[in-house]
Structures are given as C-alpha cells and as structure tokens.
Amino acid sequence: MNNLKEKKDVKGDARAQLKDANRAYTECISKEFLGRFLAGEKVQLDNFCKQERTLMTELDQQIYGKNQPF
C-alpha cells in the first residue's frame, strides 16, 4: 500500500513542477514574444522560450504519457 502512495506523491510533485514550468513559459512568452508580435514584427512563437517549452513538454509527457500538440 505504501508503494501506491509513493507513486501518487511522485506524480503530484511532477504536477507541481509542470504548473511552475507552465507559469515560467507563460511569463517568458509575455515578456519576450508578445511585445514584438503586437508591434507588428514578423516573429514566430517557436523561436522564443525554447528552454521553458522543452521543460514543460517533458513534464507533460511524464505525467500524461503522450505528446501534446503545442
């Protein structure tokens, strides 16, 4: 029975990390991308916040077990 609790705690910890990673990605996009995009610059979202997006994607795959379309 302890084994199940430990697995749940690990998944809960990963979810907390995913929430933090999501927040970091959102803040990065707000600071680095949105201003340029709204100013009319020709920018692509994929060129910004690569580290934050990678971490968020890895944690998402760890929790949900599949690639998300972002």
C-alpha positions as CSV (number, residue, x, y, z in Angstrom):
1,M,0.0,0.0,0.0
2,N,2.9,2.4,0.7
3,N,4.1,1.8,-2.8
4,L,0.9,3.3,-4.3
5,K,1.1,6.4,-2.1
6,E,4.7,7.0,-3.1
7,K,3.9,6.8,-6.8
8,K,1.0,9.2,-6.2
9,D,3.3,11.6,-4.4
10,V,5.8,11.5,-7.2
11,K,3.1,12.2,-9.8
12,G,1.8,15.1,-7.6
13,D,5.3,16.5,-7.4
14,A,5.6,16.3,-11.2
15,R,2.3,18.1,-11.5
16,A,3.6,20.9,-9.2
17,Q,6.7,21.1,-11.4
18,L,4.5,21.2,-14.5
19,K,2.5,24.1,-13.0
20,D,5.7,26.0,-12.3
21,A,7.0,25.3,-15.8
22,N,3.8,26.4,-17.3
23,R,3.9,29.6,-15.4
24,A,7.5,30.3,-16.4
25,Y,6.7,29.6,-20.1
26,T,3.7,32.0,-19.9
27,E,5.7,34.7,-18.3
28,C,8.5,34.3,-20.8
29,I,6.1,34.5,-23.8
30,S,4.6,37.6,-22.3
31,K,7.9,39.3,-21.9
32,E,9.8,38.1,-24.9
33,F,7.3,37.4,-27.7
34,L,4.0,39.4,-27.2
35,G,5.5,42.9,-27.3
36,R,7.2,42.2,-30.6
37,F,4.2,40.4,-32.1
38,L,1.8,43.2,-31.1
39,A,4.2,45.8,-32.5
40,G,3.9,44.1,-35.9
41,E,7.2,42.4,-36.1
42,K,7.3,39.2,-38.1
43,V,8.1,36.7,-35.3
44,Q,7.4,33.0,-34.8
45,L,6.5,31.6,-31.4
46,D,8.8,28.6,-31.9
47,N,11.8,30.9,-31.7
48,F,11.1,32.1,-28.2
49,C,11.3,30.5,-24.7
50,K,12.7,27.2,-26.0
51,Q,14.1,26.1,-22.7
52,E,10.8,26.7,-20.9
53,R,8.8,25.0,-23.6
54,T,11.1,22.0,-23.6
55,L,10.8,21.5,-19.8
56,M,7.0,22.0,-19.9
57,T,6.7,19.4,-22.7
58,E,8.9,16.8,-20.9
59,L,6.9,17.1,-17.7
60,D,3.7,16.9,-19.6
61,Q,4.8,13.7,-21.3
62,Q,6.0,12.3,-18.0
63,I,2.5,12.9,-16.4
64,Y,0.2,12.2,-19.3
65,G,2.4,9.9,-21.4
66,K,1.8,11.4,-24.8
67,N,2.8,14.3,-26.9
68,Q,0.6,17.4,-26.7
69,P,0.1,19.4,-29.9
70,F,2.0,22.6,-28.7
